Amino acid sequence: MSYLNRILKVNSVFRPKLLGIFGNYSRERFAKDLMAGIIVGIVALPLAIAFGIASGVSPEKGLITAIIGGFIVSFLGGCSVQIGGPTGAFIIIVYGIIQQYGLQGLAVATVMAGLMLVGMGVLRLGNVIKFMPYPIIVGFTSGIALVIFTTQMKDFFGLAMDSVPADFISKWIAYAKSAPTVNYLSLLTGLASVLIIVYSPRFSKKIPGSLIAIILVTAVVWVLKNYFGISGIETIGDRFEIKSALPAPEPVAINLSTINLLLPAAFTIAMLGAIESLLSAAVADGITGDRQNSNTELIAQGAANIITPLFGGIPVTGAIARTMTNINNGGRSPVAGIIHAVVLLLILLFLVPLTRHIPMACLAGVLIIVAYNMSDWRTFRSLLKNPKSDVIVLLVTFFLTVIFDLTIAIEAGILLAMVLLVRRLSETSNISVIQDELDMESDAERIADNDKLVLPKGVEVYEIDGPFFFGIANKFDASMKWVGTKRPKIRIIRMRKVPFMDSTGLHNLQSLYRLSEQEKITMILSGVNEKIREMLVKSGFADKIGRDCICSDINEALAKAGKLLK
């Protein structure tokens, strides 16, 4: 173990939290992790079943995902308290992939997503993914919540429908047409489940409301069915054949054609898995005071999504609600997550036959509450008061998620956010041309009490204020055209307020240098920071302009200009 620790210290990309607990892990710590793991396992049971069914697979596949995926995430993960498994965010993605490409297509897409996640971790992209714009996260999360709510209407109302359309609008049209077929027993079952979940925290905060609802409602429906002959309420057993065993692993066939076909879906699974798991870990860190290794967490999530499909599972990610349950019940190490997976395995092996009696309307009620909590409508409403650019990103992501799919929503949301960011940055960047005197009143480069710095005759100064990148190329070109009518002897480019420069900015500098050279004007750079100076050296521009013409501040630049003028 010590040898392995030495290796992992060298490689900071992959350092599982589990390996760091053995030095001071006590019996008291294990007792707390054991209790937390048991409670989280019980909490995860109804959610795993509900998420599995809502995703279009059988109930035990949801459990298998929570068992195998949850174990791998805890065993290899970079967050001490993260609980992995199926989540509501993946329901619409998984359901859509199954409808279009079947279970084998889902397995291929999930494995590809797992490989992408491992690649993200190895390339140290964990911190970059955390910078996903918040309006995008809220937009697609709220959109997913609305879609999940929509998918549960058939079971909640017990509608007699042979099939449910895939897209959002067609679903509601089909529901409206099937409204006369409402099964009021199913509706009462669903309503009872929702009410129990909502009001159970008043009586018990330890036992989750979803579990209480499933136990009570299932017991009542079983009594009504077996002693009163009421059999109009559909149960899991009426729709699915449940197997109480871990299946043998089966290979997933990946070839070039399936990669091309399923790449967009795999990318969506990978991005959503990365965002949700790292957000969950960040929330956990804020409560426990620990610090996650985001790259290790991505590698663990990737490994879970590579292995779980071999056993018929669906995509895995960090689950915020179950992670919070783990923390609130005393879990502070990956041992709690491993115990949660063991508890679910025991339930799968010995208690799964009992789940066949759970009413479908009850599970629909559980998922409706999940969708409500997931919607975070208060945050959505507050974001509508933000700047217009944020509101546009929020609404575009939300409506694309609801009307089309999450792949389009995330891609469009990121693209739109980038465009608006470039626009905002370009608005804050300015280029001014000064030919008479510089105002030095609030300038860190001024000498003594000189509020004004008079420029020698034949010297002009370009003042660039803000990032020098492709977003201000038009501004720079416009300034060059204006200056083209002037004929100074020396042109100083003042860059003290330029935090970074991209290749377009470098190209603009080179263009200005060529123009200046044609007009026999000497060009001097002033206030260049170290990163930009390094870029100029690597590109060869520093040697072209002359390294002595790259000055640290305006005073040095003017001194250089004075010598050249003489």
N, C-alpha and C positions, 0 to 999 in steps of 0.2 A: 504493500500500500504506500509506504514512504517513497519507493522508487517511482510509482505512478504519480504521486503528488509532485515530485521533482520535475517530471516530464510536463505536467499540466501547468506548473508555474512558468515554465519557459513558453508554453503556448497559451497565451491569455485568451485566444479566440474560443477555445473549448475548455471550460473548467466547471464541471457539474457541481452544484451546491451540495449534493449528497456526500461528496468526498471531504468536505470541510467540516462535517459535524462529528467525526469519530473521536477527535481529540478530547472533547469535553462533553460528550453525550451521556446524560445521567439517567437513572431509573425514573426519576420524577419527570424528566423531559419526555421519556418514552410513554409514560402513563398519559400525559396530556395529548401527545400525538396520537396515541391509540384511541382515546375518546373522540378526538376531533375527526380522525379517519373513519370511525364507525358512523358518526353522525353525518358526515359528508357523503358517505356511501349510501346511507338511507335517503338523504336528500336527492342524490343523483339518480336514484332508481326510477321514480316517475318521470323525471325529465328526460332520461336516456330513452325510455320507452316511447314517450310522446314525440321526441325529436326524430326518432327512427321512423315511426309511422308517418309523421307529417312529411318526412323527406321522401317517402315513397318506397321504403324498405320494410322488412318485417321487424317486430319489436325487439327480438333478440339481437339483431344487428346493431341497434342503438346501444344495447348493453355491452356487446362485444367491443364496440368503439370506445365506450367509457372504461372498460377493463384494460384492454391492451394499450390504447392511446393514453389513458390516464397513468398507467404504470410507467410507460416510456418517458412521458413528460416529467414525471416526478423523479425518475431514476437518473435521467440525463440532463434535466433542465437547469437553467441559470437563475431561477427564482425559487426560494426556499419553500414558499407556500402555494405555488401555482397548482391548480387542479385542472387537468386536461380532460377533454371529452367532446361529445357532440354538442353543438350550441344552436340556438335559434337562428343565428345569422346565416348559417349555411343551408337552411331549409329550402329556400327558393332556388338556390344554385343547384343543390343536389337533385331536387325534384325535376328541375328543367333538364339537367344532364341525363337523368334516367329516362325521361320521356323521349328525348331525342336520340340518345346513344345506347341506352340500356345499362344494366348493372356492370357489364364488362367495360363500357365506356367510362363509367364513373370511377371504376378501379384504376384505369389507365390515367385519367385526369388527376386523381388524388396522388398517385405515385409520382407523376410529373411535378405536381405542386410540391410534394415533399422534397424532391431533388432541387427545385428552385429555392426552397426555404433553407436547405443545407448550404446551397451556394451563396445565398444572402449572408448567412452566418460566417462562412469561411472568408468572404470578401469584406467582412466587418461593416455590413450595412445596417446593423441593428439600430444604431443611433440615428441614421438617416431616416429610417421608416417612421421614427417617432415624430418627425417634422411634418407628417401629413396634415394639411390644413384642417382645423377643427370643423368648419362648416361642412366639409366633405364627409367627415366621420358622422356628424349629427344627421346630415341629409340622407346618407344611405342607411344608417341605423334606423331612423324613423320610417324610411320607405320600406325596409325589410319588415318592421313591426306591422305596418299596415297590410302588407302582403300576407304575412302569417295570419293576422286576424281574418283576412278575406278567405284564406284556404280552409279555415275551420267552420265556416258557416254551414256547409253540408252536414257535417256530423253534429254540430251544435243544435241545429233545427231538425235533424233527422230527415232531410229532404230525400225524396225518391228520385235519384238521378243516376243514370247508367254511367255517365262520365262527366267530368268537370273540365271546362275549357282551360287552356294553359294561361292565356293572358288575362290581365286584371279586369279590363272593361267587359270582356266576354263572360267572365265568371259572374259578375253582378247581373248581367242580362239573363244568364241561365238561371241564377238564383231567383230572380223576379218571376220568370216563367214557371219555376217549380214551387212558388210560394204556396199554392193550394195543397201541396203534398206534405206540409209540415207535420211532423210526428210530435204531438204535444208531450208525450211521455219523455222523449229524448230532450225536448226543450226544457222541461222541468228538471231533468237530471243535470243538464248543463248549467242551468241557473243555480241549482242547489250547490253544485261544485264551486262555482264562482263565489257565491256568498260565503261558503265555508272557508275558502282561501282568504277572502277579504277580512273576515271577522275572527278567524282563529287566533291571530296574534294577541287578541285581547285576553285569551285564556291560556295560551301556551306559546312562548317565544322560542322554546328549544326545538319543538317538533315542527317541521315545515308544514304550512297550510296545505300545500299540494298533496303531501302524503296523507294528512288527516282526511282531506276530501276524497281521495281515492279509496281509502280503507272504509270510510263510513258509507259513501255512495255505492261502492261495490257490494258491501254487505246488504244494504237495503234492496238493491236491484236483485241480488241473488235470492233473498227471501221472497220478494214479489214474484220472481220467476218460478221458484220451486214449491212455494206454498200457496200462492194465489193464482197461479196460471197466467200471469202477465208476462208475455214474451215479446213485446213489441220494441224492446230496447236493445239495439245491437251492441255486442261486446267484442273485445279483441278476438276471442276464440271463434266468433261467427265469421270473421274476415280473414284471420291468419292461422296458419299451423305453426305453433311455437316449438322450437327445439331447445331442450335444456342441456346443451353441451357446447364446448368450444369446437368449432369446425377445424378440420385439418387445413393447413395452408395450401393455397393453390397459386401457381405462377400467374403473373399478369403479362400478357403479350403486348409488348410495345414495339412498334415499327415506325418507319418514317411517315407513312400515310396517316396513322393514328396520331402521331405527334403534331403534324400539320393541322389535322382536323380538330384536335382537342386542346391545342396550345392556348387559345383565348380563355377557355374555361379553367384550365390549370393555372393560368396567370391570376385569374380572379380568386381562385381558392387560396393560392399562395399569398397574395396581397392581403386578402381579408383575414387569413389566419395569422399573418405577421402582425397586422395592425391590432387585431383583437387580443392576441396573446400578450403583446408588449404593453398595450394599454392596461390590461388586467394586472400584469406584473408591476407596472408603474403605480397603480392604485394601491396594490398590496405594499409596495415599498413605502408609500406615504404613511401607512398605518403602522407597520412593523418597525420602520426605521432601518430596514435592511437595504442593500443595494443589489439590484439584479445585474447579471451579466447578459446583456441583451443578445449578443452574438451566440453565446451558448444556448440561450433559450430558443433562438431560431433554429439552431442545429437540432435540438431536441424535438421541436415541433416538426421539423422536416423528417426526422427518423420515425416519429409516430405516424406520419402520413405515408411514409414508404411501407411500413410493416403492417399497419392496420388493414389496408385493403386486401392483403394476402389472405386474411381470415374473413373477408366479406364485410369489413367495417366501412364506415363513411368518414368524411374529413374530420380531423381533430384540431382543436385549438384550445387556448386557455379560456376558462369559463369564469367570468367575473363574479357571478352570484355564488357559485360553489367555492371559489377561492375566498370570498368574504365569509362564507359560512365556516370554512376551515379556520380562518384567523379568529373569528368571534368565539370559536369553541376551543381555542388554546393551541391550535396547530402552529408550529414554528419551524418545522423542518420537512424535507421531502418524505420522511418516513410516514407522515400523516397521509400524503397523497398515495403512497404505495399501499397503505392499509385500506384506504378507500377503494382501490382497485381490487384488493383481495376480498373485501366485503361484497362487492358487486359480483365477483366470480362465484362466491358461495351461494349468493341469491340465484344466479343463473343456473347453477348445478342442482340446487335443491328446492327452490321456491318458485321458479318460473311457471310451472303449470298453474299456479294460483292466479297468475296475471291474466289468464284467458277470460276471467270473469269480469275484468274491468270494462265498464261501458265506454264506448267510443265518445259519447257526448261528454263524459267526465273528463277524458283526455283533452277534448276540444276546449272545455272550460279552463283547464290548466294552461293550455297554450294561449288562450285569450288573455289571461293574466300575465303570462310571459311577454306577450306582444305589448300590452299596456305598459309594463315596467320598462320594456326595451325602447318604447317610443320616446321617452324622455321629453314629453310635449312641452314641459315648462322651459327647458333649455331651448327647444325649437322656437318657442314664442319669443324668448328673450333675444335670440339671434336675429330675429326680424327687425329689431331696433338698431342693429349694427350698421356700419357703412354699406352703401348700395352694392359694392363689389362682393362683400361677404354674403349678403342676402341673395344675390344672383347665383353664386356658387351653391348655396344651401338649397334653393328652390330647384335649380336645374338638376342637381344630384338626386334630390328627393323624387321629382316627377319622372326622371329617367329610370330610377330604380323601380318605381311603381308600375309605370306604363310599359317599359321595355324590359331590361334586365340589369343586374348588378354590374356585369362586365362593361356595358356601355356607360353606365352611370359613373363608375370609378374612373374610367379612361377620360370621359368628357369632363368630369369634375376636376381632375388633376390638370388637364389641358387648359380649362377655363381659368383655374386658379393661377396657373403659371402666366397666362396671358395678362390677367389683371395685375399680377405682381410686377411683371415687366412694365406695364403701363404706369403703375404707381411709382416704381423706381425711376422710370424715365421722367416723370413729373417732378421728382425731387432733385434730379440732376440738372445742373445749369452750366452753360458755357458763356463766359463774358469776355469781351476784348477791351483792354485798357491801354490807352496811349498817352495819357497825361500824368496822372498820379494815382498811387494806391492808397486806399483808406486803411491805416494801420491801427486805428483806435482800439479795436478789440482783437488784435492779431497777436498770436503768440510769438511771431517772428520779428516783431518790431524791436528796434534798438533805442534805448533810453526813453525819452518822452516824445519821440517823433510820432505824431498822429497821422501825418501824411508823408508818403514816400514819393518824391518827384522822380519821374522816369527820365533818363537822359534822352536827348533828341535822337531819333532814329531807333528807339527801342519800343516795342509793344509787348504786352503780356496777355497771354491766354489764361484765364482763370477757370479751371474745371472743378466744379463743386458737386461731388457725388460719385457714384460708381461710373467708371468709363467702360461701357459695354455696348452691345449691339442695340440696346434700346434707345441710345441717344445718338445713333449714327446720323440720323437726319439733322439733328441740331448741329452736330459737328460739321457736316457738309455745308449747311447754311452759313455757318460762321466762316468757313473756308472761302466760300463764294464772295462773302462780304469783304473779307480781308484781301481778296484777289485784286481789288482796286487800289490798295495801299502799297507803298513800297518802303517798309522800314529796313534798317540794316541788320537788326537783331530781333529775333522772335523768341520770347521766353514762354514756355508752357509750364504754368504753375499748377502742381499736382498734389499739394499738401493735403487737400480734402478728398483725395481719391483713395478709397479703401481697397479697391481691387480693379483689375483691368482684364478683359477677355481678349480673344484673338481679333475681334472686330475693332476694339479700341486700339490694339497694336497696329492693325492695318491702317486705321485712320491716322495714327502718328506717322507711320511710314509714308502715307500719301502726302501729309503735310510737309514732311521732310523733303520729299522729291520736289514738291511745288516750291518750297523755300530755296532748294538748291538751284532750280531752274532760274529763279529770280535773284540768285546770288545773295540770299538772306541766310545768316547764320542762326541755327536753332539751338536753344539751350533748355534743358529740363530742370525744374526746380521742385524741391520738396517730395522727391520720389521715395516711397517707403521700401523696405527691404525686399518684400515679395515681388513688387513690380520691378525693382532693380534686377532681381534674379531672372525674371521673365525677359527683360530687355537684353541681358547678357546671353541667355540661352538662345534667343532668337537671332543673335548677331547684330541687333540694332544698336546696342551700346558701342560696339566697335565702329559701326558705320557713322554714328553721330559724333563719336569721340567720348571716351569715358570721363574726360575732364569737363565735358559739357553736361554731365549729369550731376547737379548740385544738390546739397542737403537742404538749403533754404533759399529764400528770395534774396537775402543780403549777399550770399555767396554768388548767386546767379548774376546779380547786378554788378558785383565786383568783376566777375569774369567778362560781362558785357562791356564794362568800362575799359578793360585792357584791350579787348578786341576793337573797340571804337578808336582807340589811340593808334 
